[in-house]
Amino acid sequence: MTDDLQRLAAILDVIAKRPQPLRHDAELQVAMRVCVEQGLDRLPLPAGGRTLQRWQALASVAGHDLALAKLYESHTDAIAILHELDSRHLLTDGLWAVWAADPPYARLNVGHDAEGVARLHGRKAWCSGAAQIDSALITAWDDQNQPRLVAVNLHQRQVAISDQGWQAVGMATTASVEVQFDQAQATFVGGCDSYLSRPGFWHGGAGIAACWYGAAAALGQALKAHCAKRTDDPHAQAHLGAVDATLSSAAGALRDCAQWIEQHPQEDAQWVVRRVRAQVEQAADEVLKRVGRALGSTPYCRDPHFARLAADLPVFMRQSHAERDLAELGRQVANADHLTWQL
């Protein structure tokens, strides 16, 4: 896996140094296809003995470009889900995504036609990278009002990708737009509620935190490089010390979480993943604040790599539900009699 990470880094270095953002309709897709063609999307599966190495790859991509990381994480998550739900035979060539947001204003339904073929009808919101994706795993509601996961090829005339639903400047090239399905053919994956009930659901949630960490660490590297050149800047050095402490803590939390998952591959990882996501989110927030205060406006305006990460990371991190997630973590902690925080 070390050689794969080195090959991945070499490819991503070229992407990170480009002067302009990747266009959502061309270069971003090309970059993802390069990763797939090089076999760099075949990551170790979660809870399979090398969870940390999986997260290291996600962090590496995120440290170079978060737009690409969004597609890369979703594609590799789809592969992991198909394996976990014994549906790897559905894995076709091309780029995959996982679209599982179910806001009340965009409800996607799945039923059967006269021949028994699964058909999707309705609108799906928050479809990240829809313009670049070939196939997707999508959550929908069946005739019994049960949540189902389906696989769908997006190159059907019954699938219409809109330009609606995304106004953000950050993560602009991934464009989480709305997609309309008009009796599009699909295939059921697993049983009712398989997507949420499988152990890997929370394993994937920690993989998102690894992406946050990778981007934050890259921003920290910019501050480190500054301090190595400007030895007479004690304020920047103080910020760098704080960044080192917070990133080191977050890295330790991710390693501990990965180890827990490896030791308990079939257990509910919700608690440990909610905790690590909170830890990494807080660390990334701290890094964003301190790096900006230490370096001023220059990298935001003159360094394309830094500027993209600084704009994209706050938007990417809003996959967290902030205080709602903390409240749920607190509820679980309050009811855990065995937890004492002893050293």
Salt bridges, closest charged atoms under 4 A:
ASP4 OD1 - ARG7 NH2 2.97
ASP13 OD1 - HIS64 NE2 2.91
ASP25 OD1 - ARG23 NE 3.55
GLU27 OE2 - ARG23 NH1 3.03
ASP41 OD2 - ARG42 NE 3.49
ASP41 OD2 - HIS75 NE2 2.77
ASP65 OD2 - ARG18 NH2 2.61
ASP65 OD2 - ARG308 NE 3.70
GLU84 OE1 - ARG198 NH1 2.93
ASP102 OD1 - LYS124 NZ 2.78
ASP113 OD2 - ARG119 NE 2.98
ASP134 OD2 - ARG33 NH2 3.14
ASP134 OD1 - HIS155 NE2 2.73
ASP142 OD2 - ARG148 NH1 3.93
GLU178 OE1 - ARG123 NH1 2.92
ASP182 OD1 - HIS121 ND1 3.66
ASP232 OD1 - ARG230 NE 3.29
ASP233 OD2 - HIS226 NE2 3.08
GLU281 OE2 - ARG318 NH2 2.78
GLU286 OE1 - LYS289 NZ 3.60
GLU286 OE2 - ARG290 NE 2.61
ASP325 OD1 - ARG274 NH1 3.29
ASP325 OD1 - HIS321 ND1 3.63
GLU328 OE2 - ARG331 NH2 2.62
